[in-house]
């Protein structure tokens, strides 16, 4: 569903299975460090019509005492990365830095 400005809005969950990303190069757009943060972002992406994948993975956290923690890593297809980053910023999230290669 689209609004008058060309933005998609969905009534359902836009979370995609791994097969949706097969043969494509998914882009990491966000790492949620807490479960409630991940659940809120899933709802935000679904409302905005952003197809996304999410998987648990490890990241390094802490400034003085660094340790490995588990977070929810959010991925989108490359053609949706800018839209996903815009949605993140509009909703108070700080997107993951784009990979430079």
Residue, then its C-alpha position, 0 to 999 in steps of 0.5 A: x500500500x502507498x500513500x500519496x507521496x509514494x511511501x509504502x505502508x503495510x498492514x502486516x509484518x515485512x520480515x523476510x526469511x533467509x531465502x528472500x536474500x539468496x543470491x543477493x548481497x544484503x546490507x546491514x542497516x542496524x544492530x539492536x542491542x536489546x530485545x525490546x529495541x529489536x521488537x520496536x524496530x520490527x514494527x517500525x519497518x513493517x509499518x513503513x513497508x520495508x522488507x528486512x531480515x533479522x538474525x542474532x549475531x555477536x558484536x563487541x561492546x563496552x568502552x573500557x571493558x570490551x566484551x562480546x555480546x549478542x544483538x539483532x542484526x537487521x539487513x535489507x536489500x541494497x535497493x532498499x538501504x537508503x529508505x531503511x536508513x531514512x526510516x531509522x533516522x526519522x524514528x530516532x535510530x542511528x543506522x549502521x555505517x555503510x560498508x566502504x569497499 
